[in-house]
Amino acid sequence: MWGQIEEKSKKLDKAIQELATNGYDLAEKEKKYKTAVSQKALELRANDTPVTLINQIIYGYKEIADLRFDRDVAEVKYNANLEYINVIKLQIRILENQIAREWGNSK
């Protein structure tokens, strides 16, 4: 069982490193998306689009929709990575409890 704990600990270390990468990727995509939305809003306003309509039409532009999609995919990866980390931690706790029960019964 110690071998399983060591294996899961290695997976946990790798998942935490991936979380950092995924978090950075999410932040970059969020930045690109927000910047593009702001630029498009300014462009629409400069073309005399009523302010009340900008928020309704801006998300229909392909480049904005693509950036939003990329951001959403990055967010899903990040959240899935977080959940994977929680699952590994739970599996480690289960193994530790099982070891504790077995050693406790050996007295």
C-alpha positions in Angstrom: 0.0 0.0 0.0 2.9 2.3 0.6 3.8 1.8 -3.0 0.3 3.0 -4.0 0.7 6.1 -1.8 4.0 6.9 -3.4 2.6 6.4 -6.9 -0.3 8.7 -6.1 2.0 11.3 -4.5 3.9 11.4 -7.7 0.7 11.9 -9.7 -0.3 14.6 -7.3 3.0 16.4 -7.8 2.6 16.2 -11.6 -1.0 17.4 -11.4 0.0 20.4 -9.3 2.6 21.3 -11.8 0.0 21.0 -14.6 -2.4 23.2 -12.5 0.1 26.0 -12.6 0.5 25.6 -16.3 -3.3 25.5 -16.8 -3.8 28.5 -14.5 -1.3 30.5 -16.5 -3.0 29.5 -19.7 -6.4 30.4 -18.3 -5.1 33.8 -17.3 -3.6 34.5 -20.7 -6.8 33.5 -22.5 -8.9 35.6 -20.2 -6.6 38.6 -20.8 -6.9 38.1 -24.6 -10.6 37.7 -24.5 -11.2 40.8 -22.2 -8.8 42.9 -24.3 -10.6 41.9 -27.6 -14.0 42.7 -26.1 -12.9 46.1 -24.9 -11.3 46.9 -28.3 -14.4 45.7 -30.2 -16.7 47.8 -27.9 -14.6 50.9 -28.6 -14.7 50.2 -32.3 -18.5 49.8 -32.2 -18.9 53.0 -30.2 -16.7 54.8 -32.6 -19.0 53.7 -35.4 -22.0 55.2 -33.5 -23.5 51.9 -32.3 -25.8 52.7 -29.5 -24.2 51.9 -26.1 -27.2 49.9 -25.1 -26.8 47.5 -28.1 -23.0 47.0 -27.8 -23.3 44.4 -25.1 -25.9 42.5 -27.0 -24.1 42.3 -30.3 -20.4 42.1 -29.3 -20.5 38.4 -28.5 -21.8 37.5 -31.9 -18.6 38.5 -33.6 -16.6 35.4 -34.6 -13.3 36.6 -33.2 -14.9 37.4 -29.8 -16.8 34.1 -29.8 -13.6 32.2 -30.6 -11.7 33.9 -27.8 -14.5 33.3 -25.4 -14.6 29.6 -26.4 -10.8 29.3 -25.9 -11.1 31.0 -22.5 -14.0 28.6 -21.5 -12.0 25.5 -22.6 -9.0 26.7 -20.5 -11.3 27.2 -17.5 -12.7 23.7 -17.9 -9.2 22.2 -18.1 -8.2 24.2 -15.0 -11.3 23.1 -13.0 -10.9 19.4 -14.2 -7.2 19.6 -13.0 -8.4 20.9 -9.6 -10.9 18.1 -9.3 -8.3 15.5 -10.3 -6.0 16.8 -7.5 -8.9 16.5 -5.0 -9.5 12.9 -6.2 -5.9 11.9 -5.7 -5.8 13.5 -2.3 -8.9 11.5 -1.3 -7.4 8.3 -2.6 -4.3 8.9 -0.6 -6.3 9.5 2.6 -8.3 6.3 1.9 -5.0 4.3 1.6 -3.6 6.0 4.8 -6.8 5.1 6.7 -6.6 1.5 5.4 -3.0 1.2 6.5 -3.9 2.7 9.9 -6.7 0.2 10.4 -4.5 -2.8 9.4 -1.6 -1.7 11.7 -4.1 -0.9 14.5 -5.5 -4.4 14.2 -2.1 -6.1 14.3 -1.6 -5.3 18.0 
